[in-house]
Amino acid sequence: MRLFYENYPFFCVFISLLCGILTTLIHDGKKARALTLAMLAVCAVLNGVVCFSTAARGVSFTYSMGAFPAPWGNELRSGPVEALLATVFCLVMGFSLLGGEADLKEDILPEKQNLYYIMMDLLAASLFALCFTNDMFTGYVFIEINTIAACSIVMAKDSGQTIVATIRYLMMSLVGSGVFLFGVSMLYTITGHLLMPSLFPAVTRLFRTGAYQYPLAVLAGMMCVGLAVKSALFPFHTWLPTAHGSATTASSAVLSGVVLKGYIILLIKVMCRVFTPEEIGSLGVGSVLLVLGACAMIYGSIWAVREPHAKRMIAYSSVAQVGYIYLGLGLCTTAGMAAAIFQIIAHAFTKPLLFVSTGGLIDASGHQKKLYYLRGAGRRCPMAGVGFTVGGLSMVGLPLLAGFVTKLVLGRAALAEGIPSWQMILSLTAIAISSLLNAWYYLPAILQIWKGGEAPAGPGGEAYVHGPYEACLSFRIAVVCMSVVVVLLGCFAQPLMELITRGVALL
Amino acid sequence: MKTPVWYQKLLRWTEGDSPVLPEPAAHREQTREPAAEESAYESGPGLLSASAGRVRNVLLRVITIASCAVFLLIMLATVAYLPRFGDADNAPENETSRRYIEQGMQEVGATNLVTNIILVYRGFDTYGESCVLFLGATAVIMLLAVDAKNTTEEDRRVLARSDALDRENRNQILGHITTILMPVILLYGLYILCNGHLSPGGGFAGGSILGGALILCENGYGVGKVHSFFGHRIYHVVKVGALILYAVLICYTIYVGANGLPNVIPLGKPGSILSAGIILPINVAVGLEVACTMYAFYTYFGRGDL
């Protein structure tokens, strides 16, 4: 007899799908919003239970979707790490929706608000499925759902800029899906399987016998590149700054905090459960990911330094932070994987915090989006200022904040035994330069928002700021919660790292 | 003694007036229009001069063609290494497909083996695909449905005038042929829909025929005819009802199957119309969903409304 909590991943996927479908009939944006938030809360609890139960027993389990076991039927699989990430995604989506409430009301017409929440519900469903899938093709189906929903939440604002950004995002995303699908179909041709547990021995056998070496290298590269395009790894990041910078606040937060990570989780699954990290390393794909990750860390930061537009600056910083994740993956060791997963969680909370508080700062400055006009915005809206400061300092890598732990565990993974010295030197150099550059653009921005004196005049020379700005309650809840989580991640990283390390072993 | 420039800069930086954050161009030239400022974000900081822009365009084109060529060569080289299509000892000819072929009819109940695979064995994937359809239609509505942002009063007037013209000069031939063809098309669509478990076809194929029938109706009888019996309310109820029915059936099957509980839905005798358990109602649900999506695509792309 199956333990009851093993049903929860399946429940989460279907609860969020059904909420999305039912929201079509709810024409009131407020009710749709309440339903989505309730769904996210329920799913967070369910996933949390799965995480604790599996971590306490030290097991992972598979769940056949129907009477027919895999490889004939579909299958879900969960261990502590998958459930942990799914929980994090629920929380982050919930906080982002809470924090972006004011902008959502302003940016999206009332009659189309419920459509926005449909997209959010289906996005959640696809992320759960990406976390829990045990089958390459199921992964592909939910990548499709994820792509359409993600493009739609960029488009929702319906200004000229967001439409251009959406088109760019959609094109790049489709190229990514296509390349990934090519990889999957080639893998099926040479192994005859789509299910990860069946693929694993088949691929190992191919590596031992040396058959199909060339297609194997090509398809591993294609899967990695396909997912890298979708998660904006340098040099495939060109769609990200406009898409994340121009969308409404909640969309920006969800896209950078959660959507990018969904694809990376699938990539981690491919690396650990179809191949082994060592095999990926021996094909040379690992080194490519490492070098691209290091380039992204530096390049993204350089562009962020040059960017006068506050939200786009943060979006470029996402390019750099995704680079950290790929750096960890590119090391092709268990410690590197664990560091990458920690960075996924840390960035999932920090970046939405930054986007949400920047949204608040912009609202407090008469909707002016350039950093120049945000002078003193932290004094007008202290809650947003505190959020931005905590997030920015975490990105810079101040100890006791989440960003510091990321750099620490990444550095430790790079210094471990068995890592070639060029990889070690490259990783540490990239971490050092990227930290410096992060300080270079986040510290002035933080100083700028706390600066006193007269607020700058608007583009037309008019004074547009009228005294202190009253942020709404949900915004304050979101900022406080995310700031607290960022601090907690920095202070109590040890137990979380242990959980992740044990979970990676169970992958 | 004169303070060095870098020290002044450092002081300014610590005060938050940093060189990283130059005064925006629009602030200096107060005559610039806000629209121009917005578009300046698009091309990133530092607008290119005209000649540099041309060089960049040529360069981008060369890089694009070169990378496509490299990709093409890699793909062709890979294909040469892949096993020949259709060989008996190819990897996909394994226990998975054997069971689908040998036991599919007894286990699942449909004589159409493809339907067995997509709706029952891998039912979860297919439910995901139906959600893609739903999502596609919703995204189109989100973008194209007429609202205050994407439509001006002038647009509305033009649309109303063209509708009026359309009604006055209706194409008589198309109308009569539609009247003759409509019952046949509907019957054929329903047949394919309901026989999905017995013969080639099923929800996706039958649904697109029904969707085509709706589009023909809209064209043959003029704008507003379909709307009179298939308005927003009915459209939403049919679409949501079909997906909920599908979800309930598939959830029940998954839950019962995964937990080892007895499944009360009878499989029936393979080959008869009422057989194969959940496949028939799922096919109907998928068919309705596909028909709704096709029709919605057509009307929203055309008129921005149902």
Interface residues (C-beta under 8 A of the other chain):
Chain A: M1 R2 N7 F10 F14 L17 L18 G20 I21 L22 T24 L25 Y63 S64 M65 G66 A67 F68 P71 W72 G73 N74 L109 E111 K112 L115 Y116 I118 M119 L122 A125 A129 D135 F137 T138 V141 F142 E144 I145 I148 A149 C151 S152 M155 A156 D158 G160 Q161 V164 F182 M186 Y188 T189 I190 T191 G192 H193 A202 Y212 Y214 P215 V218 L219 T242 G245 S246 V305 R306 E307 P308 H309 R312 K370 L371 Y372 Y373 R375 W440 Y441 P444 A445 I446 L447 Q448 I449 W450 K451 P456 A457 P459 G460 G461
Chain B: W13 T14 E15 G16 D17 S18 V20 L21 P22 E23 P24 A26 H27 Q30 R32 P34 E37 E38 Y41 E42 P45 I74 M75 A77 T78 Y81 L82 P83 N90 A91 P92 E93 N94 E95 T96 R99 Y100 E107 V120 Y121 R122 G123 F124 D125 Y127 G128 E129 C131 V132 F134 L135 G136 T138 A139 I141 M142 L143 A145 D147 A148 K149 N150 H236 V237 K239 V240 L243 I244 A247 C251 T253 I254 Y255 V256 G257 A258 N259 G260 N263
